Amino acid sequence: MELSSDIVRIVSALSTWWWMILGLMFLLYIALDGADLGAGIFALFSKDEEERGAIMASMAGFWDGNETWLVVAGGVLFGAFPLVYGSAFNFLMIPLMLALWGIISRAVAFEFHIHARSSKRLWGWAFAIGSLVAPFFAGVSLGAVLQGFPMKSGIAMSGIADRGFTTPVMHYAGGAMNFLTPFSIWTGFGAVIAAGLAGGLFLCARFLPGDVIHERAKSWTNLFSYLALIAIVITLVWSYAIFPWAAAKWTGPNWWIWAIWFVIVLFFAFKSMTNHSMQHDFIALLWGEGVVVLLWAAMWATMFPYIVPGTWTVQAASNPANSMAVFTLFMTGFVPVMIMYNWYQIWVFRGRFTKKSVYGAH
């Protein structure tokens, strides 16, 4: 009995640990690649191919490293929470496929644009459109997950697979379009707004003051700062109205913690906007990323103990104890190494450019 309770405690601790790591992996992807995606959205409105190429070149040193965090997040989800991996990917097959198409389009465009001659404009547009599609459908996926999805126990391929070689398991029981709701569509637009703001701050930090891209990005950022604040308020009010698990936490005994958190978010947003107006571009970017960290951490904490609200708790969705122990042993050490590598990569390519000086590299 004592051994059994020890195993339960170990599984609980490891499950919570990997739930936090999973949140960190998604956060790093959103914070880092979100700025790249936003710069691509900005490129949709570029006046010429030279400007679009300069924007692509400004992130050429680290865009692929930023996307690595999404791959790692998928690996953590598969290794630590395979039931969520299987059911959520089934539920989100269409939006994730479209988001992946956007990411792949960007990657191919990066490689082809620099070598293309007659088709350079085509690859420039592929980069820009992919940068819009990816965050929109990623946001749709997030909104859909927050609403949960139906599950049932049984043989998922009943009538197709041989019953002698199947075991009843929990699997997704809804249709292909269940992900599509007014809230999930809104979170898709919200993700585009957030990426657009991050992209504007990123471009201001990458291009020298007075450069044509810097000046256009400055005006763009001013607009998206207000759009983002409005989007945050709408999302919070809508979430409070439709998610009982969120309302219970935000208005429960610890309501004052959430009130302080909201004030801190507003303070970070104010500091980002004031530093941006004073052309302290890198500092403005850091304050802006701080807002992302606060919002994501609050969402993750609000969801706990669920990993998919109303569908999977962290403990119910985790791997068995022996699998979690092996996964922890082999994977935990990679996380700090990857963070240090990503930081070093960004530090090496931290220089600022002008449109003319950087376009030759792309």
C-alpha positions as CSV (number, residue, x, y, z in Angstrom):
1,M,0.0,0.0,0.0
2,E,2.8,2.4,0.9
3,L,4.6,1.5,-2.4
4,S,1.4,2.2,-4.3
5,S,1.0,5.7,-2.7
6,D,4.7,6.5,-3.4
7,I,4.1,5.7,-7.1
8,V,1.1,7.9,-7.2
9,R,3.0,10.8,-5.6
10,I,5.9,10.3,-8.1
11,V,3.5,10.2,-11.1
12,S,1.7,13.3,-9.8
13,A,5.0,15.2,-9.3
14,L,6.4,14.2,-12.7
15,S,3.1,15.0,-14.5
16,T,3.0,18.4,-13.0
17,W,6.6,19.0,-13.9
18,W,6.1,18.1,-17.5
19,W,2.9,20.2,-17.5
20,M,5.0,23.2,-16.6
21,I,7.7,22.3,-19.1
22,L,5.0,21.9,-21.8
23,G,3.7,25.4,-21.0
24,L,7.3,26.8,-21.2
25,M,7.8,25.2,-24.6
26,F,4.7,26.7,-26.0
27,L,5.5,30.0,-24.4
28,L,9.0,30.1,-26.0
29,Y,7.5,29.3,-29.4
30,I,4.8,32.0,-29.1
31,A,7.2,34.7,-27.8
32,L,10.0,34.0,-30.2
33,D,8.4,32.8,-33.4
34,G,5.4,35.0,-32.8
35,A,7.6,38.1,-33.6
36,D,8.8,36.4,-36.8
37,L,5.2,35.6,-37.8
38,G,4.1,39.2,-37.1
39,A,6.9,40.6,-39.2
40,G,5.7,38.4,-42.0
41,I,2.1,39.8,-41.5
42,F,3.7,43.2,-41.8
43,A,5.3,42.1,-45.1
44,L,1.9,41.5,-46.6
45,F,1.6,45.3,-46.8
46,S,5.1,46.0,-48.0
47,K,5.2,48.3,-51.0
48,D,7.9,46.4,-53.0
49,E,9.7,43.1,-53.1
50,E,12.9,44.7,-51.8
51,E,11.3,45.6,-48.6
52,R,9.8,42.1,-48.2
53,G,13.2,40.6,-48.8
54,A,14.8,42.9,-46.2
55,I,12.2,41.8,-43.6
56,M,13.0,38.1,-44.4
57,A,16.7,38.8,-44.2
58,S,16.4,40.5,-40.8
59,M,15.3,37.2,-39.2
60,A,17.4,34.9,-41.4
61,G,19.8,34.0,-38.5
62,F,17.3,32.6,-36.1
63,W,13.8,32.0,-37.5
64,D,14.4,28.3,-37.8
65,G,15.7,28.0,-34.3
66,N,12.6,29.7,-33.0
67,E,10.4,27.2,-34.7
68,T,12.3,24.4,-33.0
69,W,10.3,25.0,-29.8
70,L,7.1,24.0,-31.5
71,V,8.7,20.6,-32.4
72,V,9.9,20.2,-28.8
73,A,6.4,21.0,-27.5
74,G,4.9,18.3,-29.7
75,G,7.6,15.9,-28.5
76,V,6.8,16.7,-24.8
77,L,3.1,16.3,-25.5
78,F,3.7,12.9,-27.2
79,G,6.1,11.6,-24.5
80,A,4.4,12.9,-21.3
81,F,0.7,13.2,-22.3
82,P,0.1,10.8,-25.2
83,L,-3.7,10.6,-24.6
84,V,-3.9,14.4,-25.2
85,Y,-1.6,14.1,-28.2
86,G,-3.8,11.5,-29.8
87,S,-7.2,13.0,-29.1
88,A,-6.3,16.7,-29.5
89,F,-4.6,16.1,-32.9
90,N,-7.7,14.2,-34.1
91,F,-10.0,17.0,-32.9
92,L,-7.8,19.8,-34.4
93,M,-6.8,18.0,-37.6
94,I,-8.0,20.7,-39.9
95,P,-6.7,23.9,-38.2
96,L,-3.4,22.3,-37.3
97,M,-3.0,21.1,-40.9
98,L,-3.6,24.6,-42.1
99,A,-1.3,26.1,-39.5
100,L,1.4,23.6,-40.5
101,W,0.9,24.6,-44.1
102,G,1.5,28.2,-43.2
103,I,4.7,27.3,-41.3
104,I,6.0,25.1,-44.2
105,S,5.2,27.8,-46.8
106,R,7.3,30.3,-44.8
107,A,10.2,27.8,-44.5
108,V,10.2,27.0,-48.2
109,A,9.9,30.7,-49.1
110,F,13.0,31.5,-47.0
111,E,15.1,29.0,-48.9
112,F,13.8,29.8,-52.4
113,H,13.5,33.6,-52.2
114,I,17.2,34.3,-51.9
115,H,18.0,32.2,-55.0
116,A,14.9,33.1,-57.1
117,R,15.0,35.6,-60.0
118,S,11.7,35.6,-61.9
119,S,9.8,33.9,-59.1
120,K,11.1,36.1,-56.2
121,R,7.7,37.9,-55.9
122,L,5.9,34.5,-55.7
123,W,8.1,33.4,-52.7
124,G,7.8,36.8,-51.1
125,W,4.0,36.4,-51.1
126,A,4.2,32.8,-49.9
127,F,6.3,34.0,-46.9
128,A,3.8,36.8,-46.1
129,I,0.6,34.7,-46.6
130,G,2.1,31.8,-44.6
131,S,2.9,34.2,-41.8
132,L,-0.8,35.2,-41.6
133,V,-2.3,31.7,-42.0
134,A,-0.1,30.1,-39.3
135,P,-1.0,32.3,-36.3
136,F,-4.7,32.5,-37.3
137,F,-5.2,28.7,-37.3
138,A,-2.9,28.2,-34.3
139,G,-5.2,30.7,-32.4
140,V,-8.3,28.9,-33.7
141,S,-6.8,25.7,-32.3
142,L,-6.1,27.3,-28.9
143,G,-9.6,28.6,-28.6
144,A,-11.1,25.2,-29.6
145,V,-8.9,23.4,-26.9
146,L,-10.1,25.8,-24.2
147,Q,-13.6,24.8,-25.0
148,G,-12.8,21.1,-24.6
149,F,-14.0,18.2,-26.8
150,P,-16.1,15.0,-26.5
151,M,-14.4,11.7,-25.7
152,K,-15.6,8.1,-25.4
153,S,-14.1,4.8,-24.5
154,G,-14.1,2.0,-27.1
155,I,-12.4,0.7,-30.2
156,A,-11.6,3.8,-32.2
157,M,-11.5,1.9,-35.5
158,S,-14.5,-0.4,-34.9
159,G,-15.5,-2.1,-38.0
160,I,-12.1,-1.6,-39.6
161,A,-9.5,-3.1,-37.3
162,D,-9.5,-6.7,-36.3
163,R,-11.0,-6.9,-32.8
164,G,-8.5,-9.5,-31.8
165,F,-5.7,-6.9,-32.1
166,T,-7.5,-3.9,-30.5
167,T,-8.0,-2.6,-27.0
168,P,-10.7,-0.1,-26.0
169,V,-9.2,3.3,-25.3
170,M,-10.4,6.8,-24.8
171,H,-10.6,8.6,-28.1
172,Y,-12.1,11.7,-29.8
173,A,-15.8,11.2,-30.5
174,G,-16.8,14.4,-32.4
175,G,-16.8,15.5,-36.0
176,A,-14.1,17.2,-38.1
177,M,-15.6,20.7,-37.8
178,N,-16.3,20.7,-34.0
179,F,-13.3,23.0,-33.5
180,L,-15.1,25.8,-35.4
181,T,-17.0,28.1,-32.9
182,P,-17.4,31.9,-32.6
183,F,-14.9,31.9,-29.7
184,S,-12.2,29.9,-31.6
185,I,-12.6,32.1,-34.7
186,W,-12.1,35.1,-32.4
187,T,-9.0,33.6,-30.8
188,G,-7.7,33.2,-34.3
189,F,-8.0,36.9,-35.0
190,G,-6.6,37.6,-31.5
191,A,-3.5,35.6,-32.3
192,V,-3.0,37.5,-35.5
193,I,-3.3,40.8,-33.6
194,A,-0.8,39.6,-31.0
195,A,1.6,38.4,-33.7
196,G,1.2,41.7,-35.6
197,L,2.1,43.7,-32.5
198,A,5.1,41.5,-31.7
199,G,6.2,41.7,-35.4
200,G,6.1,45.5,-35.3
201,L,8.1,45.7,-32.1
202,F,10.6,43.2,-33.6
203,L,11.1,45.2,-36.8
204,C,11.6,48.5,-34.9
205,A,14.3,46.7,-32.9
206,R,15.9,45.2,-36.0
207,F,16.0,48.3,-38.3
208,L,17.8,51.5,-37.5
209,P,15.7,54.6,-36.6
210,G,15.0,56.7,-39.7
211,D,15.0,53.7,-42.0
212,V,11.8,53.4,-44.1
213,I,10.9,50.0,-42.6
214,H,11.5,51.2,-39.0
215,E,9.3,54.2,-39.6
216,R,6.4,52.2,-41.1
217,A,6.8,49.6,-38.4
218,K,6.6,52.3,-35.7
219,S,3.2,53.5,-37.0
220,W,2.1,49.8,-37.4
221,T,3.0,49.1,-33.8
222,N,1.1,52.1,-32.5
223,L,-2.1,50.8,-34.1
224,F,-1.6,47.2,-33.0
225,S,-0.9,48.2,-29.4
226,Y,-4.4,49.6,-29.0
227,L,-5.9,46.7,-31.0
228,A,-4.1,44.2,-28.7
229,L,-5.4,45.9,-25.5
230,I,-8.9,45.8,-26.8
231,A,-8.5,42.1,-27.8
232,I,-7.2,41.2,-24.3
233,V,-10.3,42.8,-22.7
234,I,-12.7,41.1,-25.1
235,T,-11.0,37.7,-24.6
236,L,-11.1,38.0,-20.8
237,V,-14.8,39.0,-20.7
238,W,-15.8,36.3,-23.2
239,S,-13.8,33.7,-21.3
240,Y,-15.4,34.7,-18.0
241,A,-18.8,34.4,-19.6
242,I,-18.5,30.9,-21.2
243,F,-15.9,29.1,-19.0
244,P,-17.2,28.3,-15.5
245,W,-13.7,26.9,-14.5
246,A,-12.2,30.3,-15.4
247,A,-14.9,32.4,-13.7
248,A,-14.6,30.2,-10.5
249,K,-10.9,30.9,-10.2
250,W,-11.0,34.6,-11.1
251,T,-13.8,35.4,-8.7
252,G,-12.9,32.9,-6.0
253,P,-11.1,33.5,-2.6
254,N,-7.9,34.4,-4.4
255,W,-9.6,37.0,-6.7
256,W,-7.2,39.7,-5.5
257,I,-4.2,37.8,-7.0
258,W,-5.9,37.9,-10.4
259,A,-6.7,41.6,-9.9
260,I,-3.0,42.4,-9.2
261,W,-2.0,40.3,-12.2
262,F,-4.3,42.4,-14.4
263,V,-2.8,45.6,-13.1
264,I,0.7,44.2,-13.8
265,V,-0.3,43.3,-17.4
266,L,-1.5,46.9,-17.9
267,F,1.7,48.2,-16.4
268,F,3.9,46.1,-18.7
269,A,1.8,47.2,-21.7
270,F,2.1,50.8,-20.7
271,K,5.9,50.5,-20.4
272,S,6.1,48.8,-23.8
273,M,4.1,51.6,-25.4
274,T,6.1,54.5,-23.7
275,N,9.5,52.9,-24.5
276,H,8.3,52.5,-28.1
277,S,7.3,56.1,-28.3
278,M,10.8,57.1,-27.0
279,Q,12.4,54.8,-29.6
280,H,13.9,52.5,-27.0
281,D,13.0,49.8,-29.3
282,F,14.7,46.8,-27.8
283,I,13.4,47.7,-24.3
284,A,9.9,48.1,-25.8
285,L,10.1,44.6,-27.3
286,L,11.1,43.1,-23.9
287,W,8.2,44.7,-22.1
288,G,5.9,43.5,-24.9
289,E,7.2,40.0,-24.5
290,G,6.6,40.3,-20.8
291,V,2.9,40.9,-21.5
292,V,2.9,37.6,-23.5
293,V,4.6,35.8,-20.6
294,L,2.1,37.1,-18.1
295,L,-0.9,36.3,-20.2
296,W,0.2,32.8,-21.1
297,A,1.2,32.0,-17.5
298,A,-2.2,33.2,-16.3
299,M,-4.0,31.1,-18.8
300,W,-2.0,28.0,-17.9
301,A,-2.6,28.6,-14.2
302,T,-6.3,29.1,-14.8
303,M,-6.6,25.8,-16.6
304,F,-4.9,23.8,-13.9
305,P,-5.6,20.9,-13.0
306,Y,-6.8,20.5,-16.5
307,I,-4.5,20.3,-19.5
308,V,-7.6,20.3,-21.8
309,P,-10.5,22.0,-19.8
310,G,-13.4,19.7,-19.2
311,T,-11.7,16.8,-21.0
312,W,-8.3,15.8,-19.6
313,T,-6.7,16.6,-16.2
314,V,-2.9,16.7,-16.0
315,Q,-2.9,13.5,-13.9
316,A,-5.4,11.5,-16.0
317,A,-3.6,12.3,-19.3
318,S,-0.1,11.5,-18.2
319,N,2.0,8.4,-19.1
320,P,2.4,5.6,-16.5
321,A,5.1,6.0,-13.8
322,N,7.9,4.0,-15.5
323,S,7.4,5.8,-18.8
324,M,7.4,9.2,-17.2
325,A,10.5,8.3,-15.2
326,V,12.5,7.3,-18.3
327,F,11.2,10.3,-20.3
328,T,12.2,12.6,-17.5
329,L,15.7,11.1,-17.2
330,F,16.5,11.5,-20.9
331,M,14.7,14.7,-21.8
332,T,15.0,17.2,-18.9
333,G,18.7,17.9,-19.5
334,F,18.0,19.0,-23.1
335,V,15.8,22.0,-22.1
336,P,18.5,24.3,-20.6
337,V,20.9,23.4,-23.4
338,M,18.3,24.4,-26.0
339,I,17.5,27.6,-24.1
340,M,21.2,28.6,-24.0
341,Y,21.7,27.8,-27.7
342,N,18.6,29.9,-28.7
343,W,19.8,32.8,-26.5
344,Y,23.3,32.6,-28.0
345,Q,21.9,32.5,-31.5
346,I,19.8,35.6,-30.9
347,W,22.7,37.4,-29.3
348,V,25.0,36.7,-32.2
349,F,22.5,38.1,-34.8
350,R,21.4,41.1,-32.6
351,G,22.7,43.8,-35.0
352,R,20.4,46.4,-36.6
353,F,20.0,47.1,-40.3
354,T,18.7,49.4,-42.9
355,K,16.5,48.3,-45.8
356,K,19.3,48.8,-48.3
357,S,22.1,47.2,-46.3
358,V,20.2,44.0,-45.5
359,Y,18.4,43.3,-48.8
360,G,21.6,42.2,-50.5
361,A,21.7,39.2,-48.2
362,H,18.3,38.1,-49.4
